[in-house]
């Protein structure tokens, strides 16, 4: 029985897939065994050992087990057999054949049998199919070119995930019969060989034979959970010269090499690639994907569900950082980003990003910080080029609110350190100068004990009694503050959105004056008054 199996053979038992890693005896037992590695590791019991002796290796730890060769695997299918099983056969075909053997009578009259007509209708529909999903159907072999072309000539998108292919050659034999094919999914397969030999195709009216792989015109390729290393991917990807989108999710990748076998990384990637999906891998730093920055066509970079926590493990290693100047959409959600300082690096290393997803990271797990405050601090730090954050389109008012709030937080942080240390605070806030230029510098108040400083501040400060609803707070603030910056200060003071309130200034007992010119300084309205009352009114 064991003679019908071979190493790297793909098998299916009750639809659970595995790969044969060992054929032979096991010490302490009788007869022969198959050592298999299950695609689903939870089916495994060990990593290829028994009683302390190693018999085979598993790519994924504890995914192995031994089974008897007498256990019958699921029957493998060809491409067309799987297509018929999925889209044509419903059990009616056998019934139609049986009923055709004897006429059906109704009220003494012979009734026309319609079972075969239903099947013919389904066959016609299969010929028209553009999207075909054949995942998990135990496909292991090809059919004749004539049969495939006759059965399904119009396929544009094909899913062959989680089947029994040992070689990419079999997939090529399907694809070269499908001239309209543009999207291919081969996820969950375990290829022992990626070697592909072009085959001759039937072309009417052609004087010369044409040899193709069938991959030449594919623009979208999904290769999830194949466990291919970069060395193997270097064999696979050059076979797809027209790729625009590439999905390498769940392949246990932790870095991208700058070169493979003395060839630059960019040589294995299609020059037309616009999107790469590297989700659910093992990347921990942005520097581990620096080679992608050299792909000039790349626009979308999807890195969700990794372990990214920093730009580099050794920030001061003297290595010139790569700038992803072509990336316009970046997904870093569900990673390990620890603080808002990382957002400064996004501006630096991804200067042209317009869409960003960064939700579900530890930087948002701050005690007493609500979702709205976290959103404002994120947006305040981000470059103005970012127009979409966590799937939400950013409005002008929302950005202004966030930047004013962020300026106020910086001012508060500066107020808590001596003046000589203010610059060290600003090093963590690279947008400070830019935002001050747009909105005006916020108030920085601190308890500093130099008498000369007190006298100087006394000449430039004005005492204002802020009132919002039932709450009153007295503060001294610079007369030179702009109304725009004053709004940010009010937002911090009362926890309100700056653009959701109106400011009305009362001179002693006189009627209030609305502060609606955002660029004017407060001193324009204060004249020689030393004490003022500012009403904060909800719009």
N, C-alpha and C positions, 0 to 999 in steps of 0.2 A: 504493500500500500504506500509506503514512504517514497517509492520510486517515482510516483506521479507528481511529487512536489520538488521544488528547487529553491535555493537561497534567493531572497528578495522577492519571492512570489507574493502577490497580493491576494488575500483571501477575505471572504465575508462569511460570518457565522451569525445567523439571525439578524442580518443587516449591520452587525458590528464589524468594522474593518480592522485588519491586522496585516503585518508583514512577516514572512518567514525569515527568521534569523539563524536557525539551527535545525539540522536534521540528524538524528542519531540516538544513541543510547544515553541513559542517565544512570550514574552509579547508584546501586541500591534498589534499582527497579528492573522489571523485565520488559523486553520488547523495545520498540523504537518510539521516539517522541518528536514532535515538532516544537521548537522553541519560537514563540511568536512575540512580536511587540505590537500591542494594541494601539490603535489611533487614539482611543479614549483611555487615558492612563488609569482611570479608576477601575478598569477591567483587569489591570495587571496585579500581580502578587509579589513581584521581585524585579530585579534588574538583570536577569539572565543567569542566576546562580542557584545551586541546590546543594544543601549540606556542605557549604563552604567552598564549593568548586564552581568556577566561572565557566559557563558554556557559551554565552553570547553577550553582546553589548546592546544596550538600549539607548537611543538618542534621548529619550525622556526617562528619567529615573523611575523605577517601580512600575513600568508599563508592560513588563514581560510576564509570560506564564508558559507552561508546558501543556500541550494538548495531544491527544492520540491522533495519528494519521487516519484512523478508522472513522473518525468523526466527519460526517459529510458536510462540506461547506455549501454555501448558497451557490446556485447555478449561475455562472457568468453569462452575460448577454453581449451581443454585438450592438453596434450603434443603432442600426435600423430596428432590431428587436426591442431595444429599450424605447425607441421612439413609438413603436406600435403599442407597447405595453402602457406607455404614459398617455398617449393621445388617441388611440384607436380601439384597442381591445377593452371591452367592458363585460365580457361574458355573453354578449348577444350573438357573437359570431358563431360559437358552437351551437347555440340554440337555433340559429338560422339554418345551419347545415343540417341539423336533425329534422327540423320542420320541413326542409326542402325535399326530404326523402319521401314524404307523404303529403298530399294536398290537404289544406285546411278547409273544412266545410262549415258553412254557417247557413242554417235554414235550407239545407239541401243543395246549396250552391257552393262552388269552389271559390274561395277567397284568395286574392293575389297576395303572395308572400312579400312582406316589405322589409324583413330583417337585413337582407343583403344590400338593399338600397340605402339603409341607414349607414352601413359600413362604407359603402362607396362614397356617401356624402362626407364621412369623416376623413376618408383618404384624400378627397379633394381639398378639404380644409387644411390637412397637414401640408399639402403642397404650397398653400398660401401662408403658412406660419412664418412670421418674422422673428419671433422670440421663442426659443425652445429651452425648457428647463429639464435636464436629464440628470440632476444631482442624485447621488445615492442609489443608482439603479444597477450596480454591479457590472458596469461595462468594462470589457477587457480586450475586445477585438474589433477590427474594422470589417466593413463589407466591401463589395466591389464598388468601384467608382461609379459605374453605370447605375447601380441600385440606389446609392445615396443621392445622386443627381436627380433620378426619377422620383424619389420619395419626397425630398425636401429641398428644392433648389433655391428657395427664397430666404433662408435663415440669415438674419443680420446680427442677432445676439444669441450666444450659445453658452449654456451652463453645464459643464462636465465635472463639477466638483464631487469629491468624495466617491470616486469610483475605483476600479481595480487596475489602473494603468501602471505598468512597470517602466515603460519607456515613453518619452515624449513623441517618439516616431509614430505611435498609434494615433495620437491626437492630430499630428500633422496630416495623416492619411484621411482623417475626417475633413479637416479644414480646407484642404486644397480642392475638395469637391464643392465648396460653398463660396462661390465668387463674391457674394454680397456680404460675407461675414465681416463685422467691424468690432464686435465686443466678445471677448472670450473669458470664461471663468474656469480655472483649473484648480481651485482651492481644495485643500484637504486631501490631495493625492500625495503619494510618496514615490517619487520617480527615482529609480535606480540608475537610469541612463537618460541624459538630456541630448544625446547625439541625434541629429535629424539629417536625413539624406533627402534632398529635393526629389520629387517625383514628377513624371511626365503627366501633363493634363491633356484632356481631350478638347481641342479647339478647332471648330469648323472653319475652314477657309485659311488656316495658317499653313505656310510653306515649311516652316521649321518647327521642330519639337520644342515645347515650352516646359521647363522644369521649375517647379516652385515648391515651397514648404507649406503654403497656405496661410502663413503668418504675416505676409508682406503688407497687407492692407489693414491689419487689426490696429485700432486706435485706443482700445480700452482693454486692459489685462488685469485680472484679479488672480493673485497667487497667494491667497491667505493660507496660513497653517500648513505649509508644505515642508517646513523645517529646512529649507535650503540655505546653505551658507553663502557668503558673498562670492566665494570661489565658484560655487555652483550657479549662482545668479549671473556671474560673468559669462557662463556658457549659455544661459537661457535668454537674457535680455537682448543681446545683439540680433537674435532671430526675429525681433519685432521692431523694425526700423521706423515704423510710422506711429509709434505709441504717443498718445497725448495724456492718458491717465494710467497710473500704475498703483496697484493696491498690494502692499507687502505686510499686511496686518498679521499678528500672531505667528511670527517666524523666529522668535527668541533672538532677535538682532540687538546688539548692544553698541555697535559703532559702525561707521562707514569708512572703509579704507580709502586713503588718497590715491592708491594705485593697487592693481591686482595683476600679479605675474608681470611686473615691470611695465604695465600699461596703465595710463591715467584712468581714474574712475570714470571720467566723462566719456571715455571711449566706449563704454558698455551701455550707455544710456542714449535713447533716441534724442536727437537734436530738436524734436518737436514736443517733448514732454512738458506739459503745463501743470500737472498735479501729481503728487506722490503721497500716498497714505501709508504711514508707518505706525499705526496705532497698535496698542497692546503688545509692544515689544519691551526691551530692557534698556532703553536709552536713559542715561542719568544726567547728561550735560548737553548743552547746545553745541559745544566744541566737538562732540562725537559725531555730529552730522555736518561739520564744516565743508566737506567735499561737495555737498549739494549746492553751496553758494556759487559754484562755478558753472552751474547749468543756467545759461542765460534765458532759456525759454520758460523756466519754472516760475509759476505764479502762486500756486496753492500748496501749502505744506501742512499736513495733518499729523499731529503727534500726540493725540489724546491717549490717555490710559497708559502712559509710560511711567518713569520714575525720575523725571527731570527736576532738578532742584537748583541748578546753577548754570552759569555759562561755561565754566571750566572748573575742573578739580584743582588746578593750579593756576589761579588768575595771573600770577606774576612770573610766568615761566618764560617771558620774553618772546613768545610765539606771536606772530602777527595774526590778529583775529580776522576771521572771514566775515564779510558784510553781505548779508542777503539782500542786496539792493533791488532784486527783481521780484521778491515775494510781496504779494498784495493781500493774501489771506493766510492767517496763522491760527492753528488750533492747538492750544496747550492745556486744555481742560483735563481734569482728573490726573494731575501729576503731583509732584511733591514740592512745588514752589513755596518757600517758607515766608517770604516777606514782600512788601510793596517795593523794596529796592530793586527787585528783579524787573519791574516794569521800566525802570530807567534803562536797563540793558536792552529791553525790547525796542525802545526808541533808537538805541545805538546800533544794534545789530540787524534790525529789520526796519530801516528808516522810511520805507514806502508802504508799510502795511496800512490797508484801509479797513480790513475786517479782522477782528481778533476775538477768539474765545479762550477765556482763562478761568472760567468758573470751576468750582469743586477742587480748589487747591488749599493747602494749609494756611496761606496768607489771609484767608477769609475767616479762619477759625480763631478770632480774637475775642476774648471775653468783653461783653458789654458793647460790642460793635454790631450795629444792625446792618441789614442787607443794603439799605439805602446809603448809609455812610460809607460802606465798603465800595459800593458802586461809584460814589462821588470821588473818593480818594483814588480809585483806579483811573477814572476818566480824567481827573485833574492832572495826573502824572503823564498821561498818554499824549503823544503828539497830536496836533490838530488834524493830521491826515487821517486818523482813525475815524471812520464814519459809522461803523457797525461794531458794537461791543456785546458779546454773548447773545448774538442773534437779534439784538435790539438796535434800531436805527437811532443815532444820536441827533437830537434837535439842537439848534443854536442856543435856545434857552437852557436846555439841560447842560450843555457844555459850559456855559457861562456860570451857572449855579455851582457846578463842580469845581471850576477853576477858582472862583472866589472863596469857596469853602476850603479848598486846598491851600490857598494863600494864607487864610486865617490860621490854619493848623501849623504852617511853617512859622508864622509870626509867633505863635504861642510857644513853639519849640525853641525859637531863638531867645524868647524872653526868659527862658528857664536856665540860660547859661550866661556867663560873663560876656561882655561885648567882645573881648579878645578871642572868644571861641565861636563867634557867630559864623565865621567862614567855614569852620569844620562842619557846622550844621548844614550850611548851604551846599556843601559837597554832595550831600545825600539828596539834594533837590535841584537837579540841573535845569529845570524849567523856571526857576525863581526869577531870573532877570527877564526872561521872555514874558512871563505872566505879569510882572510888575509894569512892564512897558505897555501892556494891553489894558490892564485894569487899575494901575496905580499901586504904589507900595502900601501894604497893610500896616496897621499899628503894631509896633513892637514895644511893649512896656515891660520894664523889669525893675526890681528893687536893687539899684546900684547905689553905692554909698558915697560916691564922689560928689562933694558939695558943688563944685563947678558945673558938673553935669546936671545937678538938680536945678541950678539957676538957669542954665541954658534951656532945659526942658520946660521950666516954668514960664519962660517967655514964648514958647512955641506951642504949649498945650492949652487946651480949653476943657473945662469941666462940663460934662453933659449928663443929664439925667435921662436914661433910656426907659421908656415905658412901652410894654407890650402886654395887652390884656390886663391882668391884675398884678403883673410882675414889674418891679421898678429896680433898676441897677444904675448906680452912678459911676462914671468912668472919666478919666482924663485921657484925651486923645489929641494927636497933632492937628493943628489947624490946616496943615498942608495936605491932609488926606483927601483923595478924590471921593466923590459920591459913590462911584462904582466900588472902590475899596471899602467904603463905609458900609455898604450893603453886605459885603463879605464878613465884616466884623460883627454886624448885627446877626447874621446867620449863625456864627459861632456862639454869640452871646445867648441867643434865645432858642437855638436849635431849629431854625426855620429856613426855608429855601429863600435865598436873597431876592429872587425875582418874583416871589409870590407875595411880597409886602410893599407898601408905600411908606415913604419916610416924610414926616412932617415936622418942621422945626419951629418951636415957639420961643420968641425972644422975651424973656421975663414973663410978663402977663399979656403980651400982645397976641394977636391972632397968628396961627401957624402959617408957615411957608412950605409949600411942597418942594422937596429936593428931587427934581426930575431930570436934571442935566447931569448925566453920568460922568462927564469929563471935567466938570468944574470942581475946584477945591472947596473944602468946607469953609475956609476963611472968607470966601466970596459972600456967604450968607451970614456970617457971625458978626461982622463989623467990630465994634469995641466991647461987645458983651463978654462977660467973664463966666457967666453961668447960663446954660441953655437947657431946654427940655426937648427931647426928640421922641415923637410919637411913632411907634411902629404899628402900622395898621394893615391888617390882612386884606388882600384884594378880594 
